[in-house]
Structure formats: structure tokens, C-alpha cells
Amino acid sequence: MSSAEKIFQDALGAFNLQRYEDADRLFKKFLKSHPSHVGALNLLTIVLIRMERFAEAEPFIARAVKLDQSSDVSFYNYGIILRTLNRPQQALQQFTSALGLNAKAWETWNNRGTAYNDLQAYETALADFDQAISLNPAYADAVVNKGKSLVGLKRYDEALAAYEKALTLRPDLTEAWLGRANALAGLARYVEALAAYDKALSLRGDLAAAWFGRANVLLDLRRYGEAAAAYDNTLTLEPDLAEARLGRGNALAGLERHDEALAASDRVLSLRPDLAEAWLSRGNILVELGRSAEAVTAYDKALSLKPGLMEAWLGRGNAFTALKRDVDAFACYDEALSLKPDLAEAWLGRGNVLSDLRRHDEAVAEYDKALSLNPDIAEAWLGRGNVLFNLRRHDEAVAAYDKVLSLKPGMSEGWLGRGNVFFETHRPDDALAAFGRALSLNPDLSEGWSGRGNVFVGLNRYDDASTAYDKAFALTPDLAALEGERIHCRTHLCDWGNFETERDHLVRSVRNGKENTNPFAFLGVGSSAEDQFACAQLWTRKRYPASGQAVWRGELYKHDKIRVGYVSSDFRQHPVADLIAGVFECHDRSQFDVLGISIGADDNSEIRRRVVRSFDKFIDAEALGAVEIAKRISEEEIDILVDLNGSTRNARTEIFARRAAPIQVNYLGYPGTMGADYIDYIVADPVLIPASQQNSYMEKVVYLPHSYLPHDDTSRQVSDRSFERSEFGLPADGFVFCCFNNAYKLNPHLFRSRMKLLKAVDGSVLWLSEHNATAVDNLRKEAAAAGVEPDRLVFAKRLPSAADHLARHRLADLFLDTLPYNAHTTASDALWAGLPVLTQIGETFAGRVAASLLNAVGLPELIAETQDQFESMAVELATTPERLSAIRRKLAQNRATKPLFNTKLFTRHLEGAYAAMYSRRQNGLPPDHIHVAQ
């Protein structure tokens, strides 16, 4: 035997004994002298394959194939190596050549099938696996690989059957248990899938694919902590598996560890910058972090890599929704739906956009579509509940929120929604309980704290409200309406710490286009007419945009009389009802039909009953939705619809946004513009809105000749009781300055001015309304800080009788008005009771009302232009009794002769305004400023 033959025999012996390192060395030594020995080349290839040195094996098997085209084994081995080197297309060629030489080699059919699997040619692969199994029915590996093809085709039931057949052949075949788990996961049979993954791992604990599959199932089950741990095990075995790092990031996002999740997605992208799913994940995390603009960039990158990635279109839509880019959001959702029409989450997204746009009816339809596809989407039930709440379909809203909580008991927004419904339906205890549950689940839910604040304000518990608003403000300073409500609440308490700074910040917020206050709360902070206009426009545009489905479509009503409808939540014991009840009664029924539309609760008061009697028709619409009310108004063919609420609490501006009547008027309840193009007119007078300020009102101005404020001269009685000052804690001889305005109309600048007056007038006191104990304490502290004895502030408790309240005005000497928000009803009451009112005229509607009243009662000499003038006039009147007595006599005379308190005359003037509005409409003319003649 030659030395070369001996080397070959030694190499063959080492091969048979599985001493592969020796076999490798000896075969290579032999091949140096016999480089064309096909047998040695094939055996060396097998050795290197078994040592997993595939790249090293390739040139040897390539030489073998080139030397001998008749060996199916050579082609087969070459295919194995190429497939292992991730060159499946070339591997296919070799396996096909092998099968051309030996069509009964089931291993070759099986391995060609795996190459087709690598190329995702699953149908073709199935044919090869079936051929392998037909040749060897006990060939478990081919059955397992067939299962993989079926999983790739998402034919999970067939795949499961294949894996179960494989396990009957080889019960401990790890790959079969792994495949069975994958099929079960595809069928969403997650618990069984986990058990199968666990079985695979019990057979082979270092099987990365099993840890990875297990992690994916746990992620789908939202068991995020366990999923993260399973991904960690996967990455211990395969540190560079980008998909596992991606899954881990998604699990961290589910745990709301968003910063870590973002870092994980960045790590994935450093490994695989071309992985579209990683960009998708990054976008989703950025949305959760509130970085929606960056999220859009991430989604765009994902879509540049995979344009048909439906989830990226969905995420992009969600990001645009958060950015309030409604048109872009719709386009993205529609693109997602073009890829998957039954994508419930996209219908949900469309519903959310429509809800933000206040297109409530359309939003409900989109939420219903989402729920028809997947009735278990809690977020769709939540959106549906929120829209139904805005539509005042309260019972349906509560049912939707209950469904949310049945699906996700820990979803705080469900309790938040319930709280909002209970607040609006006057169930404060239930509302507080619901908000409490929401906050127990999520203490950082700013809307929950704000909701509690709103309830406490309604209960006049301003201390509790202030605490709740402070919590909300610390969490979300720009929460809609919150900043204004917070300041307004603190002014009820006369808590003026940092008032000027906070006021200035609120004004800047409005100028920057932020929805940080409702228009009513903004009136009293010292804002300009232009700022109030901007605030009203922003609020109306966001909350009450003009409906695209107007009820009145331009038709002309033909009636013998003008039909006027008054809409109010305050047909009850309320200043609005007290002021205007006489007007309702005085309307000329030969010229007008007068209807009342009540959108507020019946308090069963005498004024409520009187108001109801005063109308030709009364519609109790408190429980009705805006659409139903607007349709009812249209059916009544009301010509002129008057909003007596404006931007006050319990208003229903959405009725007017649907253009319920040809002419819509802002009057009485709210002293300012609505900022809405569907409100045609505002009723005022020349003092309230100078011609120079008309551009700060969306409405055309109707100028009544005297004052815009009505009065009930027959039923607004002043009691005949003769009170003593001592009954109210007033000094017998000292001068009594009086101000019965609400506490929120006071402010530190104004109060310091009033303290100057007390210092200037010996023995004088300031008589104020007692609204709450905290305000009393704070005002006394402010007085002391200004160098005034706190006892010189006297507080009047509420009297059960309005007539007695009016009568006690006689105990005061002079009513001191407030600025920037004047006395309105309180000034009218004071003058009606015979108490002179001293005012400083302001810039805005709310700050010019008292001047309007004084002009109409013939006392313009009590109108100051500046604070210095106001203070000097107050001191003069307090120290010159004869001057004050003359004014009191003049007021007593004018009270009966001047137009301010002449209800019938006022009604004729108001009717003149209505007739002019009506005439323009009937003649096809647009609204314009109207001046009613005396």
C-alpha cells in the first residue's frame, strides 16, 4: 500500500470513528497529491458540514461536482452547503440536478422543499415535501417542513395537523413541537401555543426560535413583563436577532417604559436600518411619548421600505390625529383601509378624527363600523361614549362607558366618561365617585382632576375645586379650558396670590391660539375686546363649528306674525329669568308669536311657572339632543331664534351651529361676542359697543336706543320692610359703601382702590355679599395688609326673599361698581331699589353695562372715566351729604320717568329690532348693523 493510500485509509477510519478534526487534516493531506479524487472531496465536504464549516466546504464540493456530473450525492451536498450559506436559489439548482440523477432520494426532495421555503415559494415547497413523504411515510423531518410551508401560507389548521402527524412518528422531535406552537399561535390559541413552546424548550432549552415564539405569544397576550423576559432569553442565544430586539422594545412600550423602548428600537435600527417594522415600532413609541411629528418621520421611513405596511399607515393616521392634521389623518386611515378594509382600528381612527371635528353623527357611524368588525375594542366603545355624551344621549353614553370597563376594568377614561355624564345630568355625588375611581386607576389623569373641580364649582365648594384644578394644572397646563377655570375659581375665593402674573399668562395663551379658557371665564381677567373676540372665535371653532348639515336651508317662512323663539337653560330662579320675564309677557301678540325652548332643569320655582305661562308655546328640551331640538325649532318655523345663554354654563351652542332658524341672535345671558358666523346679531346699545369696536364682534350689532338690559317693572317688587342697620352688622352712623357683586368680579387692584376709599372716609364700611367663608377670610386679610381694620368689611348673607334683599339696599349710601366686569343685574337692582351706583366705564361690553344703565336712568354724572376720577367722586359723595342726597332724589324721580325701568317701552324697542332683522331677511338682505329709533 502506497503512502497516499494509507493516508486515505487513515482518513476514512477517522471519519468512521467521527474523529472529524483528524479526518479533515488527513483528507486535505491526501487531496494535495490526488486533487481530483471525487470520493475524497465528497467525504471531506461531509466532514466540514458536520463541523459546520460550510464556507470552507464549498470549494471542495464545487470541485467534486465539476469533476463528476454523475453523482447525485455531490449535487445534494452542494445544495446543503449553499442553502446553509443563505444562497437558496443556487441551492435549488443543485438539488434539482441531484433529483435528475436520483428521483427516489427523499432527503433531496425534502431539502429542495426547504430551499423553496427559504424563498417563500410555499406552494411549490409543499409538492416537494409531499413527494418526500410519499417515498418515506415515516420521514418526520419532511412532515415538519410541510408544516412550515403551511404556516407560511397561514393555513394554520393544516399545519397543526402536519405537526401532530410528525409527533406521532417522533414524539420528542423538538422541531415538531416548535412548529406546533407556531401553528397554534397563528390560530390565536395562545395558551396551547405556550404549552407547546414549553415542551420544545424542555427538549432543548437553548432553542432560540422557541424562546422567540413564546415571547411573541406573550406580547399578543399583553403579558408584557413575561414577554420582555422571553425576548431577553432569545437574545442571550442570538444577540443579533433584530426581530427579537424589536419585540423586546414593543414589550417595554406595553409596560409604558417608553424611553427604554425607544432605545431598544434605535438598537434594532443600528443593526437593521432597512427593517420597516423597526421604523414602525419607533413611530408607535414616539406617538405614545407625544412626539407625533417625529413619529410621522418614522412612519414615512417604514413606508419607504415597505409601502404596503398597513400598520404604518394606521400609525401615521394616529400621529396626524394627535397633531390635529385632520385631512392628513383621514388620508392615512383610508390608505390603511384600502390595504385591509376590515381593519377595525382604522375605522376607530376615522371616528376619533370626526369626534375631534365635532361631527358627532358621522363619528358614531365610524365607531359602529369598527365595533361591527371587532366588538371588543374598548377604545371604540370609549369614543362612542364620548360622542354620545356630546350628543346628550346620556343613557347610551353610560352604557358605552360600562362596556369599556367590562373590557378593560383598568381603563380610567371609562370612569372619566361616566363622571362627565353624571356631572352634566346633575348627579354630583355619582360624578365625584366616578372621577375618584378614574383617579385611583390613574392619578395623573388631568381630566379627572379637572372634572372634580367642575363638580365642586357646581356645588359652590370652591376650596375643593381650587385644589382639584391645581392638580390638573400641574399635570397638563394647556388642558382645554383649565387655565381659565382655575383662575375663575380662585377669584371666587378672592385668592389673588400671583393674580397679575397668571392673568397675563392666560391672555398670552389666548393670543397664542390655545384653548386654555372658555370665553366667560376670560371676561373678568382684564382682557381687551380684541382678545375676547379671539378667545370666542377659538372656542367656537374648536367646540361648536358650523354644522355641514344645517337644518334651515334658506327657505322663507310665510306667517301672519313674526315667530320669536327664546332658548335658555335659565328659565328658573336666575337673574336672566328675573330680568326678562316681563318682556315675554309684554310682547305684542298681534305682531309676534313667542316660544320658549328650555334646555335647563325645572326648579319648580314661581319664576319658572311664570315664564312657562308667558309663552305662546313652551318646549321642555332639556333631555333632547341638539339635532332633535334644531329639527323641532325648524318644524315650528321660528323666524328669529334668541340665545339667552351665549357662552355661559349649560349653554347649548351646538343648536345654533346647526342653523336652526333663519335669524339667530346673541342676547342678554353673555356680555360679549360668540365669535360664530352662524350668530347673526348681538343686541346691545350705543354705550356697550361703540362703533369703533364693531370689528371685535362677529355679529352685526343691534343698537337699542337706551340700555340693552331689560327689567321687570311690575313683578320685581321691593319689600316694604323697614330694616335697621344693626340687623346686618352695619354702623348706625358711618358711611356704607356697598357692592353686592359676585366675588369673582373683585380683583387685587380694584380692592386696593376700595381700601383707599375706606381710609379716606372716616367711619365708613364696605358692605359685600358673603359668598363663601374662604373669600371672607381672604378679603379681611387683604384689608389688614392694606392698613384697614378687617371689621370695616361687612358681609351680607343671602336672604330668602328677593324683595327683602332689594329693600335692604336702602341701608347703604353708595354702590361701588367693579371693573373690568361691571355689575349687571346687581346694578339694575341697586338703582331699582333707589341706591346710586358709581361706575368706571371700561373697554369691553362687560365693563360698560353699568354706564349703559346710568345713561338710561338719567345719571351720567355717576360715570367715571378713570380710577382716579372714580376715587375722587366716591370720596366727594361720601363726604358731601347734600350732593349725595340730590343724586338720590334725582334717582327716585328718574326711576319712574326715564326709560331704564319701563318694560313695555323696552319691549317695543326690542320688537322694533326683531322687525328690522326680519325685514332684511325677507327681502333677501344679509344681516347688518341696526339702530332702533327711540
Secondary structure, 3 states (H helix, E strand, C coil): CCHHHHHHHHHHHHHHCCCHHHHHHHHHHHHHHCCCCHHHHHHHHHHHHHCCCHHHHHHHHHHHHHHCCCCHHHHHHHHHHHHHCCCHHHHHHHHHHHHHHCCCCHHHHHHHHHHHHHCCCHHHHHHHHHHHHHHCCCCHHHHHHHHHHHHHCCCHHHHHHHHHHHHHHCCCCHHHHHHHHHHHHHCCCHHHHHHHHHHHHHHCCCCHHHHHHHHHHHHHCCCHHHHHHHHHHHHHHCCCCHHHHHHHHHHHHHCCCHHHHHHHHHHHHHHCCCCHHHHHHHHHHHHHCCCHHHHHHHHHHHHHHCCCCHHHHHHHHHHHHHCCCHHHHHHHHHHHHHHCCCCHHHHHHHHHHHHHCCCHHHHHHHHHHHHHHCCCCHHHHHHHHHHHHHCCCHHHHHHHHHHHHHHCCCCHHHHHHHHHHHHHCCCHHHHHHHHHHHHHHCCCCHHHHHHHHHHHHHCCCHHHHHHHHHHHHHHCCCCCCHHHHHHHHHHHCCCCCCHHHHHHHHHHHHHCCCCCCCHHHHHCCCCCHHHHHHHHHHHHHHHCCCCCCCCCCCCCCCCCCEEEEEEECCCCCCHHHHHHHHHHHHCCCCCEEEEEEECCCCCCCHHHHHHHHHCCEEEECCCCCHHHHHHHHHHCCCCEEEECCCCCCCCCHHHHHCCCCCEEEECCCCCCCCCCCCCCEEEECCCCCCHHHHHHCCCEEEECCCCCCCCCCCCCCCCCCCCCHHHHCCCCCCCEEEECCCHHHCCHHHHHHHHHHHHHCCCCEEEEECCCHHHHHHHHHHHHHCCCCHHHEEEECCCCCHHHHHHHHHHCCEEECCCCCCCCHHHHHHHHCCCCEEEECCCCHHHCHHHHHHHHCCCHHHEECCHHHHHHHHHHHHHCHHHHHHHHHHHHHHHHHCHHHCHHHHHHHHHHHHHHHHHHHHCCCCCCCEECCC
